[in-house]
Amino acid sequence: MVTVLKSQPHGAGQDNAAAPEAGTRRCSLAALRNFGIMAHIDAGKTTLTERILFYSGRVHKMGEVHDGTATMDWMIQEQERGITITSAATVCFWRECQINLIDTPGHVDFTAEVERSLRVLDGAVAVFCAVGGVQPQSETVWRQADRYGVPRVAFINKMDRVGADFGRVLAEIRARLSPHAVAVQLPWGSAESFQGVIDLIAFKALAFDETSLGAVVRPVAIPVELAVAAERARADLMERVAEADEAVLKAYLENPEVPAELLKAGLRRATISRRLVPVLCGAALRNKGVQPVIDAVVDYLPSPLDIPGVQGFHPKTEEIISRRANDAEPLAALAFKIVNNPYMGKMIFVRVYAGCLKKGQNVFNPRTRRRERVLRLLKLHADEHEDVECLSAGEIGALAGVKDITTGDTLSAENKPIVLERIRFPEPVVSMAVEPRTQADRETLLRSLTALSEEDPTFKVSTHPDTGQTLINGMGELHLEIIKDRLMREYKVQAKAGEPTVAYRETITKEGAAAHCFDREIGGRRHFGGVTLALAPAPRQAGNSIDFQVPPEKLPREFCEAARAGIHDALATGRLGHFPVVDVMVLVTEADFDQRDSTENAFRTAAIMAFREAFAQAAPVLLEPIMELEIVTPAETMGDVLGDLNARRGKVKGMVSQPPLQIIRAEAPLAELFGYATAIRSLTRGRASYTMEPLIFAIVPEQLQQRILER
């Protein structure tokens, strides 16, 4: 049995009630909320999550990030560093609604966790620091949410800190993220004087009782000194909602004092359609302002019924198919995360979009074209789990005991298959060589690295073509450090690792063309195939494309696919330094085919050789990852920081003054930023901080290319 806590708005007057037995739907689809918490690192996401779990009755003691006791930061690496590394899922109940919550990381090295979480969520709460405001990773996660069309509520946290400024952060959100942000609360004081929040819809101040750890919320009259500001903010709220919603506009024209319930209903419609972003405030660590955030999730974020049905295509006909959130629809579920649990084995996190996923049933995987039997179904609470008989439409859970499923796979009914859009992940930018301490550890090392790469699509394992070294590739130094730590602790592998190096890429700067004919006798049989192709540069970050202009009678389908596979092989290792080739358009224009002697191996080899010859003619160059930096430094050390940045081939893009600090926004090559944390601490006597994230791959200056290739 699962305990459900029914609660009135703001957590007042909670009563205990029991949820239905496992295997039945715990609540209606309209009362289901799938949402995630996203933010820049150290904005307070996990602290907010802990309070949500406490006030909803899911946990009976609040864990703290700084103590290493946060429920959702269950990995030992998270507890030691005080950061979220992997997204964690849980279920709780609030006002008779079932809330499936995912807490996501804020560090840029783990942005893939945010990407896959937003892919399967219906809504999000974006958390901002009231002092730091909109930071680089805030913009990154906001863009990710935009890409998936996710409605959002914003929460300006840490209003109790010195320097907190609600108005400034709201202005930054409107200027840098969304002009549609609208305040639905005002802070009652700030820094040491922060007492609570002013609810602009109910037009009451909310005080949070400190003796009950904020569990008791008392609505009181708005303080006189804030009455004028509250009146103006409420008028602005009503105007913005009226502009975004016709029903509210009609009522507003009749009477500017719109009833609270009508205003709330209009704000919900505008939020779901992404025409408005409600903005709340509070101080999660001080237990103030959290219950209104949970209310906002229930009141403004969508249920699975409020969003369009998921779209995919038929694996054979490629016909576009839509599935509505309904238990009676054919099954459509997406595997969005894999975890290798030491006790459970491989656990696959899934979002069920339509139909029901039942224990013991067979599901169809269109990628492998095989049936998989569901042996166990689980509901999740961080690293804990509960066996259930069924996951219904709209729910998030996990499968155990299934092997041949990877991140991004679709699970569907075999008689009505569907393929859902896969999740896109960024390319790794840092690599490191690893080797086992003893020969006996080699097999264990490779097996462990394979398991880790299954879990994390931005972690890749490769072999250096010249040295034969095993290379691990990730999103940053911290990412690879965590991988090393997990290898030793979880997988008990003793391995030596080299220094992190930049994961360069290769591309071309002009057109090139070549033809190659492979004609050789191997094993007493002639192998014949010829390929003519042309290369052209593609726009930066456009990726590679392969097109064929050869008619089927000149190049049958099986040989066409062999040539395509050969081109993919050639793209994997370039000519300059054996780095992957990117942003190249390949056009196969001619093919030599013999009915009797042509083979797939011949065409695959011919395509590889033709590509390499054309690539050499197309003025190949190296690309290096450029990082976007935001440096916060005291004004008196800004000159030293700028001088050091210039020496690192950095380019300043803008500066913002927030006395006594200066914020520098810049771009610099990743190759120049290894060890930057130590350098900037030394320059500023430990007073500056910085964040960085991948921006783009750019051409390495000519004078540096040869030096890199000679290493």
N, C-alpha and C positions, 0 to 999 in steps of 0.2 A: 504493500500500500504506500502511496505517496501523499504526504501532507500538503494540502493547498491552503494558502493563507488568503482569505478574502480581506480586502482592505478598502476603506473609504479613501477618497482623495487625500493625499499628503500623509497617508499611513495612520490616520486616526481611527480608533475603534476597530482593531483587527480581531477577526474571529477565526477559529480553526475549523476546517472542513476537509473531508477526504476526497481525493481524486478517484476517478473510476479505476477499476482493475486494469492491470497491464494487458495490452492487446486490444483495448477499446480506445476510441478517441477521447482524450482528456477534456477537450473543450471544442466548441464549434470553430469552423474556419474563420469566422468573423471575429472571434476572440483570441486569435493567434497572432503573435508579433515575432517576426524574425529580425533581429537588429544587431548591429555591431557597434563597438565603441572604438573610434579611431582618433588619432592625434599625433602631434610631434612628440618626440621623446621627452619625458619628465613633465608632461602637461597634467598628469593625474588620472590617466585612464583606469589603471588597475585599482587605485584607491577608490575611484567612483564605483567601479564594479563591485568591490568588497562591500561598500555601503548598500548598494542595490540588493545584494544577496542577503545582507543582514536585515534590512527593513522588510524584505519580502518573506523572511522566515526561512530562507534556504540554508543559511548558516546561523549559528547561535553565538558566534564570537567573531568580531571583525579582525581580520588579519591586516598587517601593515607591511608595505613594501620595504620600508627601511629596516624592519626587523627580520625580513626574510620569511614572514609567516602568511603572506597573501595566498588565498585559496587558489587563485587562477595562475599564479606564478609557481607552479609545482616542480619545475625542473630545478635541479641543484644549481645549474649555471645561472638561472634566473634569480634564485635566492641569494647567491653570492654577489652578483653584480647589481641587484636592485633594478633590473630592467626586464621587460617582457621580450622573449625570444620567439616563442611559438604561440600561435593563436589557440585559445582554449575556449571550449564551448560548455554551456551549462543551461539548465532549465529552472525557471522559478515562476511563481504565480503572483499576480497583483490585480486587485479589483476584478477577480474572476476571469482574468485573461492569462493565458499561458505565454510566457516570454522565453523564447530561445535566444540566448545572448552569446555573442562571441567577442572576447576581449582580444584585440589585435596589438602587435608590436608597434612601437613608434620609431625605432631605429631604422635608418634607411637600408642597412644591410639585410634586414628581414622584411623588405617591402613585399616579397612574394606572398607572405602570410596575409597581408592586407588585401592583395589582389584577389586571391582565391576566396577569401571570406566575403568580400563585397560582391563577387560573382554570384553568390548563392543567397545573399541577404536581401530583404525587402526594404530595409531602412537603416539609418545609422545616426548615432549621436557623435558629433564632432566636438572634441574637447579642446579648449584653448586656455593658455595660461594668461591670467589677468595682467601679468607683468610683461611676459615675453611676447604676447599677442600672436599674430599670424607669423609662423616660422616656416623654414623651407619644407620640412616634411608635412606641415599642415597643408601646404599647397599641393604637394604630391598626392596625399591621400584624398584631397578634395577632387583633384583631376581624375583619380581612379574611380571615385564615386560618380562623377559626371559621366565617365565612359560607360558605366553600367546603368545609368539612369536611376540612381538610388536617392529617394527623398531623405532629407536630413533635418535634424534638430541640432542647434549649436548650444554648447554649455561653456560659459566663461568661468573657469575654475580659479581657485586660489585668490579669491577676493579679500582674504584675510592678510595677504602679504603686503609689505611695504612697497609702494610703487604701483599697486593695483589700480587700473583705470578702465572701468567698464566702457565709457564713451569712446576712448581711443581704440580699444580692441574692436568694438562694434564698427567703428569707421574703417578700420583695417580690413575687416571681413567684407564690408561692402565694396571697398576699393580693390582688393586683391583677389577675392573669391567669388562673391555674389552680391550684386546690387539689391537683391531681393531679401536680404536679411532684415528681420523686423524684431524689435525688442518686445517680449511679452512679460518681462520682469525688469525691475530696476533694483540695484543693490541698496540695502539699508545700511549705509555707512561703508567704510573701506578700511583696509589694513587693520590696526588694533581695534577700531570702532565698528567693525563689521558685525552686525547683529542678526541679519536675516535678509529676506527679499520682499519686494513689493509686487504682488500679483496684479498686473494691469487689466486682466480680464475680470476677475472677481472684485478688483479694486479694494484689496485688503493687504495689509502687511502680514507676513508670516514670520513668527518667532519660533525658534527651535530650542526646546528645553535641553540644557546641557546635562542635567542630572540623569536624564534617561538616554544619554548619548544621541540626542537629536530625534529619538523615536516619537516623542510627543511634539506635535506642531500646533501652535495656537494662532488662529487668525485674530488680528487686532487692528484697530484703526490706524490709518496711515499717519505717521508723525507730521505735525504741522509744518516743520521746516522742509519736508519733501513733497507736500501736497501739490504745489504749483508744478514742479518737475514731473510728478506722476500724472497730473491732468494733461500736460503737453504730450507726454509719451503715450498716454492712452488715446489721445486724439490722433496722433501719428499712426498708431496701430490700427485704429478703425479706418482711417483713410486708406492705408496700404491694403488691408483686407478687402475693403470695398472695391478698390481698383482691380483686385485679383479674382473676386467672386461676385457673380451677378446677383445672387440671392441677398447677400449682405449689402451690395450697392443699392438695391431696391429699398431695403429697410432703412439704409443710411440717408437716402434722399427724402424719405418721409419723416425720419427723426434721427438726427446725428447721434443720439444716445442709443446705440444698438444693444439689445439685450445680450447678456453674457453667453447664454446657450447658443443663440444664433451666430454670435461672433466666433465662438469656439468651433461650431460646425463649418463655418466658412473658412476658418483658418485651417481646419483639417483638410478640406477639399483642395485649398491652395497649396498646402504642403505636399500632399500626395501627387499633385500635378506639377510639383517643383516650381511653382510660381512664387512661393514664399519660403523662407527659412526662419522658423521661430528661434529666438535667442533667449536663453535663460542664464542665470548666474548663481554662484554659490561658492562654498569652500568645503569640498568633500572631506578633507582631512579633519576639519573641525565639525563635521557632521551637520552642515547647514546647507540647505537647498537641494538635497538629493531626492527626497520624495517627489517634489514637483517635476523632476526630470523623468522619473518613472511614470508619473501621470501624463507627461508630454508624450512619452513613447506610446502609451495606450490611446491618448486622445488624438494625436496628430500623425503618427507613423502608420503605414498601411498594413492591413491584413493581407493574406494571399488572395482574397477575393477582390481587393481594391486595385490590383495591378493587372495588366494584360496577361493572358495565358502565355506560357513559355513557347518559343518557336524553335523548330529544328527542321531537319530534312530526312526524307526516306533514304536509307543507305544504298538502295539499288536504283530507284527512279530519280533521286535527288529532288523530289517534289517537296515544297515547303509544307510543313505540318505544324499545327498549333495544338497545344494541350492545355485545358483549363484546370485550375486547382479544384479537383473533385475526386472523391474516393472511387467513384464509379468509372472514371476515365481509364484508358489503358495506361500501364505503368510508364512513367518517365522520371528518371532520377539521375543525378549527376554526382560522380565521385570527385570530390574537390580536395581531399587531403588524405595522406597515408601516414600512419604511425606504426613503427615496429615496437610492439609492447613485449617486454621480456616474458610476461606470463601468458598473454593472450595471443601472441604472434602478430600477424599483420592485421591491423585495424584500418578499415576504409571508411572515412567520414563521407556521408551522403546527404544531399538535400533531395527530398521527394517532392517533385513538382506536381505530379498527377498520379492517380491510382494509389494502391496500397502495396507496400513491400512487406511480405509476410515471411515469418520463419518457416523454413522447409520448402519454399517455392523455388522454381527455376526461373532465372532471369537471363536475358539475352544481352550480350555485349557486342554491338555492331563492329567495333574495331577488330576484335579477334574472330568474330562470327562464330562464337561458341556460347553454349549455355553454362551458367554458373549456378550452383546450388547454394542458397542462403542458409548457413548452418546456425548462425547466432545473430541476433539483432540487439543493439544496445542503445540506451539513453545515456547521455554523457553529463558528467559534472567534473570539469577539469580532468584530473587523472583517475577519477573514480567512474564507475559505470554500473548500470542496472539493466538486467536482461528484460526484454519485452518481446511480445509475440508479433507485433506489427508496428510499422511506421506509416502513418497515414499521410495523405496529401498535405503539403505545406510544412511537414516536420523535418527536423534535422536530427540525425543519429549516426550510428556506425554499424558496419558489418564486420564480423570476425570469421576466420576460417576460410576465406576466399583468397586465392593466390593470384590469378592472372588478371588483375585489374590495376590500372595505373591512374594517376591524377588526370582528370579531364575526361575519363571514360563515361559513356552513357549506359545506364541499365534500363532496359525496356522489355515490353512483352514481345515474345518471339513472333507471334502472328501479326503484331502491329508495331514494327520497330520504328525507332526514331533516333536520330543523332543530334544531340544538343551541341551548341557552340562550345568549343574547348576554351580553356583559360589561357590567356597570353601572359608569358613571364619575361622579364628583362634578361638580357644576356649578361653572364658573369664578366667582371672587369679585372679581377685579381686572380693570379694562379700561384701555386706553391708545389714544390716537389716533395713527395713523401716516399719513404722506403722502410721496410720492416727491419727491426734490429737484428733479427736472425732469419735464416732461410725458412725455418719452421713457421714463422709468423706470416709469410708471404700470402698463403692462401686465405688465412683468417683476415688479413688486411684487405684484400680485394673483395672478399665477401662482405665485410663490414662497410666498405666504401660504396658498394653496390646498394646495400640496404639504406644507407644515408641518402644516396642520390635518388632512390625511389621516394623517400619522404619529401625531399626538397628539390623541386624542379630547377632552382637557380644554382644548385650545387652539381657540378659535372666532373666526371673522372675521365682522363684521357692519357694516352701514352705519347711521350715525345718521340717523333719519328727518327731523330738522329741518335739520341742517347738511350732510348728505351726506358727512361724514367717514368714513373707514375706521377701524373700531375693532377692536383685537385684545383678546381676553379670555383670561385665564389664572388659575392657582391662586395667584399671589403675585408680588411684585416680582421675585424671583430668576427665576421662570419666564419673565416677559416680558423680563427682561434677557438671558436665554439666547437667546430667540427673536430679539431685536434683533441679538445678536452673530452668530447663525447666518445671518441675512439678509445681513449684510455680508460674512462670510467665505466661507460655502458658496455662496450664491446671487448674490454680487457685486452686491447691490442697495443703492444709495445712498438712504437714507430718513431722514426726520426724525420723531422721536417726541415726543409730549407727556409730561406727568407721569402716572404711574399714578393711576387713580381707582377708587373703589369701584363694583363692579357691583351696583347695587341691584336689588330685585325689588318687584313690586306684588302685593297681595292684597286680599281684602275681609273686612269684620268683621261683616256681617249679610247677610241674604237680599235678593235683588232679582229682579225679573222684567220682561220687556219683550217686545213683539211688533213685528215689522217686515215690511211687505209691499213687495217690490220689483216695480214694474210700470212698465216703460219700453220705448219703441220705440227700437231701436238698429239701424242699417243696414237699415231697412225691415222689421224683424221685431220682434214683441212678445216681451219677456222678462218672465216672471211667476213669482213664488215668494214664499211667506210663511212665516216661522218665528216661533214663540213659544217662549221658553225661560226657565228659572229658574236662578238662581245661589245657591249656599250655600257658606259657608266650610268647608274641609276641615281636618283636624288638621295642625299644622305638620310639614313635611317629608313629607306624604302624597302630594304631587304632584297633578296635575290629573286629573280623570276626566270623560268625556263619555258620557252615556247617552241613549237615545231611547225615548220612551214612545209614539211614533206608529206605528200599524199600517202594514204595507207597502202596503195599498191607498190610504192617504192620502199616503204618501211612498215612492215606488219606490226601490229600492236605489241607483241611480246618483245620484238627488237627495239621498238620505240621506248618501252619501259626500261630495257637494259641500258640503252643510251642515256636515259634520264638518270638512272642509278649511277652510271659512270660520272656524269656531270656533278651529281651531288657529292660523290667521293672526291672529285677534284676541288670542289668548293670547300671541302673540310680542311684541306692543307694547301696553302698557297705556295708560290715559288720563292718569295723573298726570304721568309724565316719560318716557313711551315705554319703560319698562323691562318685561322679561318678566313675565307674570302667573303666579303659582304658588299651589298649595294651594287650588284652586277646584273645586267640583263643579258641573258643567253638566248640566242635564236639559232636553232638548227635549220639550215637552209637546204642541204643536200644529203643524200645517203646512197651508198653503194650496197646493193643487196643481191645475193645469189640464192636462188630457190633451194639449191642442193647443199651448199657448203657454208651458208651463213649460220652463225651461232650467237647466242646471247653473250657469251664471254667475249667474243670478237667485237661486238658492238660496244660493250661496256668499256673494253680497253681502248678502242678507237676514240670513243668520246672523251676519255680521260686525257689521252695524248693530244687530241685536237684542242681541247680546252687549254692545256698547259702551253702549247705553242701560241695560241691566240692571246693568252694572258701575258706572255712575255713581250708581245708586240704592242700591248695596250698601255704602256707606261705605268706599271704597277707601283703603288706607294704603300707605306705603312700608315695605319690609323691608330691613334691612341685615345683612350677615354678622357674626356674633359669633365671635370667635376664643378658643380655649382656650390659655392661657399657662402656661408653667412657667418661673419665674425663679429662678436660682441666684445668690445675692448674699452677700457677707460680712455677718455679723450687725451690724456697726457702721453699715452703709449701708442697712439694711433700712427704717428710717423714711423716708428720702428716696425710696426706691423705691416704698413704699406711698403716700406723698403724691402722687408723680407719677402713679401708677396711678389713684388716686382722681380726679385732674384729667382723666384720659382716659376717664371714665365706666366705669372698671373695677370689678369686684366680686371680692373675694378669696373663694375657696372653701375654702382650707385652707392650713396652713403646717406644714412639717416641719423640725425642727432636726437638722442634722448638723454639729456644731461642727467648724471655725469658720464653717460656712456655714449659711444659711437657704434653704429651698426654698419658694417661694410659688406656689401654684396659683390661677389667677384666670381671669376671663373679661372681655373688653373688645371694643368695636366695632372692626372693621378700620379704619374711617375715622379713628380716633384713633391708629392704630399706625404710620402711615407715618413713616419716619425714627426709629423707636423704638430701633434699634440704636445710632445715634449718641447719642441722649438717655441711654440707660442706661449707656453707656460714660462719658459725661460725669459722671453722677451718682455713679458708683462708681469713678472713676479707672481705668476699663478692667478692673475685677476681676469684674464680673458678666457672666452670659450668660443667654440666654433662648431658648426655642423656642415656636412657636405653630402651631396647626392649626385649620382651620375646624370650628366646632361646630354652629351652627344659624343660621337667619335669624330675626331678631326685629324687632318693630315699632319704627320710628324714633320717638323722643319727638316729641310734637306740635309743640313749639316749634322743633324742628330741621327738620321736614319742609319748611316753606315756604322756609327758607334754602337747602336742597338743591335744591329745584325752581326757584329763581330763578337758579341758577348758569348 
